[in-house]
Amino acid sequence: MPQPRHTLPIEPLTAEAFRPFGDVIEASDTAQHFTINDGFAERYHDLAHIDTAAEGGSTLVSLFRAKPRAFPLSVATMERHPLGSQAFVALAPVPFLVVVAPPGAAPDPQAIRCFLAQAGQGVNYARGTWHHPLLALDAPTDFLVIDRGGPAEPGNCDVIALEEGALWLVR
């Protein structure tokens, strides 16, 4: 393994810290919520801004199965979706990592951040937010994914290579 030049710290995932990149999806007391179904369920309402209508897009609901990654991990690629948001919610009560950078022409390596999504949390990347592909940790993990489909596909995914070995994730 090459000598890491920069190790990316892993931060707790909070709505406030993640706001520049999108929404945290979770059943928290800060979310608007109310009782439904004759008192047998609590609805946590409107947790993410799903943005898929640009250029005739539609909303897709899919399942992704992610394989766990080996650590230390070189952060070598980032991607973004310029025409729509993309939401990920793990279907098992397991944590996963979220690596993001603000929208722009290319991700600034100094602006890349890593968050640990705990069991019960998901994320919705805002349109144009740079992010690393899924980072399952300890076992294959199924994710519910809500994103954009439409006439501009597959042009809604920009992928960029970062300098190999310059940025590392260490658990």
C-alpha positions as CSV (number, residue, x, y, z in Angstrom):
1,M,0.0,0.0,0.0
2,P,1.4,3.5,-0.9
3,Q,2.0,5.8,2.0
4,P,-1.1,7.9,2.6
5,R,-0.6,11.6,2.1
6,H,-3.9,12.6,3.7
7,T,-6.3,10.5,5.8
8,L,-9.9,11.7,5.6
9,P,-11.5,12.0,9.1
10,I,-14.8,10.2,9.6
11,E,-17.4,12.6,11.1
12,P,-20.8,11.7,12.6
13,L,-23.6,12.2,10.2
14,T,-25.9,15.1,11.4
15,A,-28.4,17.1,9.4
16,E,-26.5,20.3,10.1
17,A,-23.1,19.0,9.0
18,F,-24.5,17.4,5.9
19,R,-26.8,20.3,4.8
20,P,-24.3,21.7,2.2
21,F,-24.5,18.3,0.4
22,G,-28.2,17.4,0.8
23,D,-30.5,15.9,3.4
24,V,-30.1,13.3,6.2
25,I,-33.0,10.9,6.1
26,E,-33.9,9.7,9.6
27,A,-36.7,9.5,12.1
28,S,-35.5,12.2,14.5
29,D,-37.4,14.4,16.9
30,T,-36.4,17.4,14.8
31,A,-38.3,16.2,11.8
32,Q,-42.0,17.0,11.3
33,H,-43.9,14.0,12.5
34,F,-47.3,12.9,13.5
35,T,-49.4,9.9,14.4
36,I,-51.3,8.1,11.6
37,N,-53.1,4.7,11.1
38,D,-55.3,5.0,14.2
39,G,-52.3,5.6,16.4
40,F,-50.4,2.5,15.2
41,A,-47.8,4.4,13.2
42,E,-45.7,7.6,13.3
43,R,-45.1,9.4,10.0
44,Y,-41.8,11.3,9.7
45,H,-42.9,13.6,6.9
46,D,-41.1,15.1,3.9
47,L,-37.5,14.2,5.0
48,A,-35.7,14.9,1.7
49,H,-36.1,17.1,-1.4
50,I,-36.3,14.6,-4.2
51,D,-35.3,16.6,-7.3
52,T,-35.7,14.5,-10.5
53,A,-37.9,16.5,-12.9
54,A,-35.1,18.4,-14.8
55,E,-35.1,17.8,-18.6
56,G,-38.2,15.5,-18.5
57,G,-36.9,13.2,-15.7
58,S,-38.9,10.9,-13.6
59,T,-38.5,9.4,-10.1
60,L,-37.1,5.9,-9.9
61,V,-37.1,3.6,-6.9
62,S,-34.4,0.9,-7.1
63,L,-32.5,-1.5,-4.9
64,F,-28.7,-1.5,-4.9
65,R,-26.7,-4.3,-3.3
66,A,-23.2,-3.0,-2.2
67,K,-20.3,-5.2,-1.4
68,P,-18.2,-4.2,1.7
69,R,-15.0,-2.3,1.0
70,A,-11.5,-3.2,2.3
71,F,-9.8,-0.6,4.4
72,P,-7.6,1.4,4.3
73,L,-9.4,2.6,1.1
74,S,-7.9,5.1,-1.4
75,V,-10.6,7.6,-2.4
76,A,-9.8,7.5,-6.1
77,T,-13.1,8.4,-7.8
78,M,-16.1,10.7,-7.2
79,E,-19.3,11.1,-9.1
80,R,-22.2,13.5,-9.4
81,H,-25.6,13.7,-10.9
82,P,-26.2,17.1,-12.5
83,L,-29.9,16.5,-13.3
84,G,-31.2,15.2,-10.1
85,S,-30.9,14.2,-6.4
86,Q,-30.0,10.7,-5.3
87,A,-31.2,9.1,-2.0
88,F,-29.7,6.1,-0.3
89,V,-31.3,4.3,2.7
90,A,-29.8,1.0,4.0
91,L,-32.5,-1.7,4.4
92,A,-30.6,-3.4,7.2
93,P,-29.7,-1.7,10.5
94,V,-26.1,-1.2,9.6
95,P,-23.8,1.8,9.3
96,F,-22.2,2.9,6.1
97,L,-19.8,5.7,5.0
98,V,-20.8,8.7,3.0
99,V,-18.0,10.7,1.2
100,V,-19.0,14.0,-0.4
101,A,-17.8,17.3,-1.8
102,P,-19.7,20.4,-2.8
103,P,-21.0,20.9,-6.3
104,G,-18.6,22.5,-8.8
105,A,-16.7,21.7,-11.9
106,A,-14.5,19.2,-10.1
107,P,-14.3,18.1,-6.4
108,D,-11.7,20.0,-4.4
109,P,-9.8,17.4,-2.5
110,Q,-9.5,19.8,0.4
111,A,-13.3,20.1,0.6
112,I,-14.0,16.3,0.6
113,R,-15.7,15.1,3.8
114,C,-16.6,11.7,5.1
115,F,-19.6,10.9,7.4
116,L,-20.6,7.8,9.2
117,A,-24.3,7.1,8.6
118,Q,-25.6,5.1,11.6
119,A,-28.2,2.4,11.4
120,G,-31.5,4.2,10.8
121,Q,-30.0,7.1,8.8
122,G,-29.9,7.6,5.0
123,V,-28.8,10.4,2.8
124,N,-30.2,12.4,-0.2
125,Y,-27.4,13.9,-2.3
126,A,-28.5,17.3,-3.7
127,R,-28.3,17.7,-7.5
128,G,-24.6,18.1,-8.5
129,T,-23.1,17.1,-5.2
130,W,-19.9,15.1,-5.7
131,H,-19.9,11.7,-3.8
132,H,-18.0,8.5,-3.7
133,P,-19.8,5.3,-4.9
134,L,-21.5,3.3,-2.1
135,L,-19.4,2.4,0.9
136,A,-20.8,-0.7,2.7
137,L,-18.7,-1.6,5.7
138,D,-18.9,-5.1,7.1
139,A,-21.3,-7.1,5.0
140,P,-23.1,-6.9,1.7
141,T,-25.8,-4.3,2.2
142,D,-29.0,-3.6,0.3
143,F,-30.0,0.1,-0.2
144,L,-33.3,1.6,-1.2
145,V,-32.3,4.2,-3.9
146,I,-34.5,7.0,-5.1
147,D,-33.1,8.9,-8.1
148,R,-33.7,10.2,-11.6
149,G,-34.5,8.4,-14.8
150,G,-35.4,10.0,-18.1
151,P,-34.3,11.0,-21.5
152,A,-30.9,12.4,-20.5
153,E,-29.8,9.0,-19.0
154,P,-27.0,7.9,-18.9
155,G,-25.7,11.5,-19.2
156,N,-26.8,12.2,-15.6
157,C,-23.6,10.7,-14.1
158,D,-20.3,12.5,-14.2
159,V,-17.3,10.4,-12.9
160,I,-13.9,11.9,-12.1
161,A,-10.7,10.2,-11.1
162,L,-8.8,11.7,-8.2
163,E,-5.1,11.4,-7.7
164,E,-4.5,7.7,-6.7
165,G,-3.3,7.3,-3.2
166,A,-3.6,11.0,-2.2
167,L,-6.7,10.6,0.0
168,W,-7.4,7.6,2.3
169,L,-10.1,6.3,4.5
170,V,-9.0,4.4,7.5
171,R,-11.3,2.7,10.0
